[in-house]
Amino acid sequence: MRYTVKHAYQSYRDGQLFGPWKAGTEVELTESDAEWVERDSPGALEPAKAKPATKSSGGAK
């Protein structure tokens, strides 16, 4: 799932580096990793907003 980083964050867990991330960065994390980041630093992440679909031009007529 994609998350938006709400404040600067960096940490290691079990040899895995999370970050360094700046506020506004979008990251892809498993649900369990995101839960761990939130326990480590409450408020660090929020689910990313879906990007609007772009309209097709419909091609030449």
Biopython code that builds the backbone (N, CA, C, O; Angstrom):
import numpy as np
from Bio.PDB.StructureBuilder import StructureBuilder

atoms = [
    (1, "MET", "N", (0.847, -1.172, 0.000)),
    (1, "MET", "CA", (0.000, 0.000, 0.000)),
    (1, "MET", "C", (0.897, 1.241, 0.000)),
    (1, "MET", "O", (2.009, 1.217, 0.528)),
    (2, "ARG", "N", (0.398, 2.321, -0.598)),
    (2, "ARG", "CA", (1.172, 3.565, -0.643)),
    (2, "ARG", "C", (0.766, 4.461, 0.524)),
    (2, "ARG", "O", (-0.403, 4.562, 0.899)),
    (3, "TYR", "N", (1.789, 5.102, 1.075)),
    (3, "TYR", "CA", (1.597, 6.022, 2.206)),
    (3, "TYR", "C", (2.308, 7.328, 1.907)),
    (3, "TYR", "O", (3.315, 7.356, 1.200)),
    (4, "THR", "N", (1.773, 8.408, 2.454)),
    (4, "THR", "CA", (2.427, 9.703, 2.389)),
    (4, "THR", "C", (3.114, 9.950, 3.720)),
    (4, "THR", "O", (2.498, 9.812, 4.777)),
    (5, "VAL", "N", (4.389, 10.315, 3.672)),
    (5, "VAL", "CA", (5.170, 10.597, 4.877)),
    (5, "VAL", "C", (4.772, 11.993, 5.381)),
    (5, "VAL", "O", (4.768, 12.955, 4.613)),
    (6, "LYS", "N", (4.440, 12.096, 6.661)),
    (6, "LYS", "CA", (3.970, 13.358, 7.238)),
    (6, "LYS", "C", (5.083, 14.174, 7.886)),
    (6, "LYS", "O", (4.940, 15.389, 8.028)),
    (7, "HIS", "N", (6.180, 13.547, 8.282)),
    (7, "HIS", "CA", (7.337, 14.268, 8.829)),
    (7, "HIS", "C", (8.594, 13.451, 8.569)),
    (7, "HIS", "O", (8.519, 12.249, 8.316)),
    (8, "ALA", "N", (9.730, 14.096, 8.632)),
    (8, "ALA", "CA", (11.000, 13.414, 8.366)),
    (8, "ALA", "C", (11.107, 12.161, 9.233)),
    (8, "ALA", "O", (10.748, 12.166, 10.410)),
    (9, "TYR", "N", (11.608, 11.093, 8.621)),
    (9, "TYR", "CA", (11.688, 9.821, 9.349)),
    (9, "TYR", "C", (12.806, 8.964, 8.774)),
    (9, "TYR", "O", (13.037, 8.935, 7.565)),
    (10, "GLN", "N", (13.499, 8.259, 9.681)),
    (10, "GLN", "CA", (14.493, 7.251, 9.315)),
    (10, "GLN", "C", (14.684, 6.333, 10.502)),
    (10, "GLN", "O", (14.785, 6.788, 11.641)),
    (11, "SER", "N", (14.735, 5.025, 10.230)),
    (11, "SER", "CA", (14.974, 4.061, 11.292)),
    (11, "SER", "C", (15.381, 2.725, 10.678)),
    (11, "SER", "O", (15.168, 2.486, 9.489)),
    (12, "TYR", "N", (15.965, 1.862, 11.497)),
    (12, "TYR", "CA", (16.295, 0.495, 11.119)),
    (12, "TYR", "C", (15.447, -0.451, 11.939)),
    (12, "TYR", "O", (15.184, -0.207, 13.117)),
    (13, "ARG", "N", (15.016, -1.543, 11.301)),
    (13, "ARG", "CA", (14.351, -2.627, 12.028)),
    (13, "ARG", "C", (14.823, -3.926, 11.420)),
    (13, "ARG", "O", (14.698, -4.136, 10.213)),
    (14, "ASP", "N", (15.356, -4.788, 12.238)),
    (14, "ASP", "CA", (15.836, -6.090, 11.785)),
    (14, "ASP", "C", (16.739, -5.972, 10.563)),
    (14, "ASP", "O", (16.655, -6.782, 9.640)),
    (15, "GLY", "N", (17.612, -4.949, 10.563)),
    (15, "GLY", "CA", (18.569, -4.763, 9.478)),
    (15, "GLY", "C", (18.000, -4.080, 8.253)),
    (15, "GLY", "O", (18.725, -3.872, 7.280)),
    (16, "GLN", "N", (16.717, -3.723, 8.271)),
    (16, "GLN", "CA", (16.092, -3.040, 7.129)),
    (16, "GLN", "C", (15.991, -1.550, 7.418)),
    (16, "GLN", "O", (15.525, -1.139, 8.480)),
    (17, "LEU", "N", (16.432, -0.752, 6.459)),
    (17, "LEU", "CA", (16.375, 0.701, 6.593)),
    (17, "LEU", "C", (15.025, 1.214, 6.106)),
    (17, "LEU", "O", (14.576, 0.862, 5.015)),
    (18, "PHE", "N", (14.393, 2.031, 6.906)),
    (18, "PHE", "CA", (13.168, 2.734, 6.541)),
    (18, "PHE", "C", (13.539, 4.211, 6.462)),
    (18, "PHE", "O", (13.793, 4.841, 7.489)),
    (19, "GLY", "N", (13.572, 4.770, 5.250)),
    (19, "GLY", "CA", (13.982, 6.156, 5.067)),
    (19, "GLY", "C", (15.429, 6.214, 4.601)),
    (19, "GLY", "O", (16.010, 5.194, 4.233)),
    (20, "PRO", "N", (16.005, 7.403, 4.618)),
    (20, "PRO", "CA", (15.442, 8.656, 5.130)),
    (20, "PRO", "C", (14.340, 9.180, 4.208)),
    (20, "PRO", "O", (14.504, 9.220, 2.988)),
    (21, "TRP", "N", (13.234, 9.574, 4.797)),
    (21, "TRP", "CA", (12.096, 10.114, 4.067)),
    (21, "TRP", "C", (11.838, 11.542, 4.517)),
    (21, "TRP", "O", (11.997, 11.873, 5.692)),
    (22, "LYS", "N", (11.442, 12.380, 3.580)),
    (22, "LYS", "CA", (11.054, 13.761, 3.877)),
    (22, "LYS", "C", (9.534, 13.852, 3.846)),
    (22, "LYS", "O", (8.871, 13.047, 3.192)),
    (23, "ALA", "N", (8.990, 14.828, 4.548)),
    (23, "ALA", "CA", (7.552, 15.059, 4.521)),
    (23, "ALA", "C", (7.093, 15.235, 3.087)),
    (23, "ALA", "O", (7.738, 15.927, 2.299)),
    (24, "GLY", "N", (5.973, 14.606, 2.750)),
    (24, "GLY", "CA", (5.411, 14.711, 1.410)),
    (24, "GLY", "C", (5.816, 13.584, 0.475)),
    (24, "GLY", "O", (5.221, 13.425, -0.591)),
    (25, "THR", "N", (6.825, 12.793, 0.856)),
    (25, "THR", "CA", (7.267, 11.665, 0.044)),
    (25, "THR", "C", (6.220, 10.567, 0.099)),
    (25, "THR", "O", (5.623, 10.334, 1.150)),
    (26, "GLU", "N", (5.987, 9.887, -1.024)),
    (26, "GLU", "CA", (5.121, 8.712, -1.029)),
    (26, "GLU", "C", (5.999, 7.464, -1.025)),
    (26, "GLU", "O", (6.981, 7.372, -1.761)),
    (27, "VAL", "N", (5.621, 6.505, -0.179)),
    (27, "VAL", "CA", (6.386, 5.266, -0.058)),
    (27, "VAL", "C", (5.440, 4.081, -0.161)),
    (27, "VAL", "O", (4.259, 4.183, 0.171)),
    (28, "GLU", "N", (5.965, 2.965, -0.621)),
    (28, "GLU", "CA", (5.223, 1.714, -0.715)),
    (28, "GLU", "C", (5.677, 0.825, 0.432)),
    (28, "GLU", "O", (6.861, 0.504, 0.539)),
    (29, "LEU", "N", (4.736, 0.422, 1.296)),
    (29, "LEU", "CA", (5.059, -0.416, 2.442)),
    (29, "LEU", "C", (4.013, -1.508, 2.603)),
    (29, "LEU", "O", (2.862, -1.351, 2.196)),
    (30, "THR", "N", (4.430, -2.618, 3.204)),
    (30, "THR", "CA", (3.438, -3.613, 3.600)),
    (30, "THR", "C", (2.660, -3.050, 4.779)),
    (30, "THR", "O", (3.113, -2.124, 5.452)),
    (31, "GLU", "N", (1.507, -3.606, 5.016)),
    (31, "GLU", "CA", (0.698, -3.133, 6.141)),
    (31, "GLU", "C", (1.446, -3.315, 7.465)),
    (31, "GLU", "O", (1.383, -2.446, 8.334)),
    (32, "SER", "N", (2.148, -4.435, 7.622)),
    (32, "SER", "CA", (2.858, -4.672, 8.884)),
    (32, "SER", "C", (4.017, -3.692, 9.063)),
    (32, "SER", "O", (4.272, -3.243, 10.180)),
    (33, "ASP", "N", (4.726, -3.352, 7.979)),
    (33, "ASP", "CA", (5.806, -2.367, 8.091)),
    (33, "ASP", "C", (5.242, -0.986, 8.420)),
    (33, "ASP", "O", (5.810, -0.261, 9.238)),
    (34, "ALA", "N", (4.137, -0.624, 7.792)),
    (34, "ALA", "CA", (3.520, 0.675, 8.081)),
    (34, "ALA", "C", (3.062, 0.749, 9.533)),
    (34, "ALA", "O", (3.223, 1.783, 10.181)),
    (35, "GLU", "N", (2.499, -0.330, 10.045)),
    (35, "GLU", "CA", (2.078, -0.358, 11.455)),
    (35, "GLU", "C", (3.279, -0.190, 12.373)),
    (35, "GLU", "O", (3.192, 0.504, 13.386)),
    (36, "TRP", "N", (4.401, -0.819, 12.029)),
    (36, "TRP", "CA", (5.602, -0.695, 12.849)),
    (36, "TRP", "C", (6.110, 0.745, 12.843)),
    (36, "TRP", "O", (6.452, 1.286, 13.895)),
    (37, "VAL", "N", (6.162, 1.372, 11.659)),
    (37, "VAL", "CA", (6.610, 2.770, 11.563)),
    (37, "VAL", "C", (5.705, 3.645, 12.425)),
    (37, "VAL", "O", (6.196, 4.523, 13.135)),
    (38, "GLU", "N", (4.405, 3.424, 12.375)),
    (38, "GLU", "CA", (3.463, 4.228, 13.171)),
    (38, "GLU", "C", (3.660, 4.017, 14.679)),
    (38, "GLU", "O", (3.499, 4.954, 15.460)),
    (39, "ARG", "N", (4.003, 2.807, 15.082)),
    (39, "ARG", "CA", (4.295, 2.574, 16.514)),
    (39, "ARG", "C", (5.589, 3.268, 16.910)),
    (39, "ARG", "O", (5.701, 3.812, 18.009)),
    (40, "ASP", "N", (6.576, 3.245, 15.999)),
    (40, "ASP", "CA", (7.876, 3.852, 16.263)),
    (40, "ASP", "C", (7.779, 5.379, 16.277)),
    (40, "ASP", "O", (8.439, 6.040, 17.078)),
    (41, "SER", "N", (6.953, 5.935, 15.385)),
    (41, "SER", "CA", (6.835, 7.386, 15.246)),
    (41, "SER", "C", (5.387, 7.742, 14.884)),
    (41, "SER", "O", (5.067, 7.938, 13.711)),
    (42, "PRO", "N", (4.521, 7.823, 15.894)),
    (42, "PRO", "CA", (3.106, 8.094, 15.620)),
    (42, "PRO", "C", (2.914, 9.340, 14.754)),
    (42, "PRO", "O", (3.535, 10.379, 14.977)),
    (43, "GLY", "N", (2.036, 9.202, 13.760)),
    (43, "GLY", "CA", (1.742, 10.308, 12.872)),
    (43, "GLY", "C", (2.692, 10.435, 11.697)),
    (43, "GLY", "O", (2.584, 11.383, 10.920)),
    (44, "ALA", "N", (3.624, 9.495, 11.548)),
    (44, "ALA", "CA", (4.609, 9.584, 10.464)),
    (44, "ALA", "C", (4.002, 9.306, 9.091)),
    (44, "ALA", "O", (4.489, 9.821, 8.085)),
    (45, "LEU", "N", (2.944, 8.498, 9.041)),
    (45, "LEU", "CA", (2.382, 8.075, 7.765)),
    (45, "LEU", "C", (0.877, 8.295, 7.715)),
    (45, "LEU", "O", (0.198, 8.315, 8.742)),
    (46, "GLU", "N", (0.373, 8.462, 6.492)),
    (46, "GLU", "CA", (-1.066, 8.393, 6.259)),
    (46, "GLU", "C", (-1.253, 7.743, 4.908)),
    (46, "GLU", "O", (-0.398, 7.881, 4.033)),
    (47, "PRO", "N", (-2.357, 7.033, 4.718)),
    (47, "PRO", "CA", (-2.577, 6.420, 3.405)),
    (47, "PRO", "C", (-2.537, 7.480, 2.307)),
    (47, "PRO", "O", (-3.117, 8.557, 2.449)),
    (48, "ALA", "N", (-1.855, 7.167, 1.222)),
    (48, "ALA", "CA", (-1.750, 8.119, 0.108)),
    (48, "ALA", "C", (-3.106, 8.259, -0.562)),
    (48, "ALA", "O", (-3.857, 7.291, -0.679)),
    (49, "LYS", "N", (-3.407, 9.459, -0.996)),
    (49, "LYS", "CA", (-4.649, 9.704, -1.723)),
    (49, "LYS", "C", (-4.514, 9.130, -3.127)),
    (49, "LYS", "O", (-3.445, 9.193, -3.735)),
    (50, "ALA", "N", (-5.601, 8.573, -3.630)),
    (50, "ALA", "CA", (-5.596, 8.028, -4.986)),
    (50, "ALA", "C", (-5.398, 9.159, -5.980)),
    (50, "ALA", "O", (-5.958, 10.246, -5.836)),
    (51, "LYS", "N", (-4.607, 8.883, -6.970)),
    (51, "LYS", "CA", (-4.386, 9.885, -8.011)),
    (51, "LYS", "C", (-5.549, 9.804, -8.996)),
    (51, "LYS", "O", (-5.981, 8.708, -9.354)),
    (52, "PRO", "N", (-6.058, 10.951, -9.436)),
    (52, "PRO", "CA", (-7.171, 10.918, -10.389)),
    (52, "PRO", "C", (-6.751, 10.286, -11.710)),
    (52, "PRO", "O", (-5.629, 10.481, -12.178)),
    (53, "ALA", "N", (-7.667, 9.527, -12.302)),
    (53, "ALA", "CA", (-7.393, 8.896, -13.583)),
    (53, "ALA", "C", (-7.344, 9.972, -14.663)),
    (53, "ALA", "O", (-8.108, 10.937, -14.640)),
    (54, "THR", "N", (-6.436, 9.782, -15.600)),
    (54, "THR", "CA", (-6.351, 10.735, -16.700)),
    (54, "THR", "C", (-7.292, 10.281, -17.805)),
    (54, "THR", "O", (-7.431, 9.086, -18.064)),
    (55, "LYS", "N", (-7.928, 11.233, -18.447)),
    (55, "LYS", "CA", (-8.868, 10.910, -19.528)),
    (55, "LYS", "C", (-8.097, 10.636, -20.805)),
    (55, "LYS", "O", (-7.118, 11.314, -21.119)),
    (56, "SER", "N", (-8.549, 9.646, -21.521)),
    (56, "SER", "CA", (-7.962, 9.326, -22.813)),
    (56, "SER", "C", (-8.462, 10.328, -23.849)),
    (56, "SER", "O", (-9.598, 10.797, -23.771)),
    (57, "SER", "N", (-7.630, 10.644, -24.796)),
    (57, "SER", "CA", (-8.022, 11.589, -25.836)),
    (57, "SER", "C", (-9.021, 10.962, -26.800)),
    (57, "SER", "O", (-9.661, 11.672, -27.575)),
    (58, "GLY", "N", (-9.158, 9.659, -26.760)),
    (58, "GLY", "CA", (-10.111, 8.986, -27.627)),
    (58, "GLY", "C", (-9.571, 8.675, -29.005)),
    (58, "GLY", "O", (-10.244, 8.007, -29.791)),
    (59, "GLY", "N", (-8.394, 9.134, -29.315)),
    (59, "GLY", "CA", (-7.765, 8.841, -30.600)),
    (59, "GLY", "C", (-8.340, 9.663, -31.738)),
    (59, "GLY", "O", (-9.279, 10.436, -31.543)),
    (60, "ALA", "N", (-7.787, 9.498, -32.904)),
    (60, "ALA", "CA", (-8.220, 10.248, -34.093)),
    (60, "ALA", "C", (-9.537, 9.712, -34.616)),
    (60, "ALA", "O", (-9.833, 8.524, -34.489)),
    (61, "LYS", "N", (-10.338, 10.610, -35.216)),
    (61, "LYS", "CA", (-11.623, 10.184, -35.786)),
    (61, "LYS", "C", (-11.608, 10.306, -37.272)),
    (61, "LYS", "O", (-12.602, 9.992, -37.927)),
]
sb = StructureBuilder()
sb.init_structure("model")
sb.init_model(0)
sb.init_chain("A")
sb.init_seg("    ")
for serial, (resi, resn, name, xyz) in enumerate(atoms, 1):
    if name == "N":
        sb.init_residue(resn, " ", resi, " ")
    sb.init_atom(name, np.array(xyz, "f"), 0.0, 1.0, " ", f" {name:<3s}", serial, name[0])
structure = sb.get_structure()
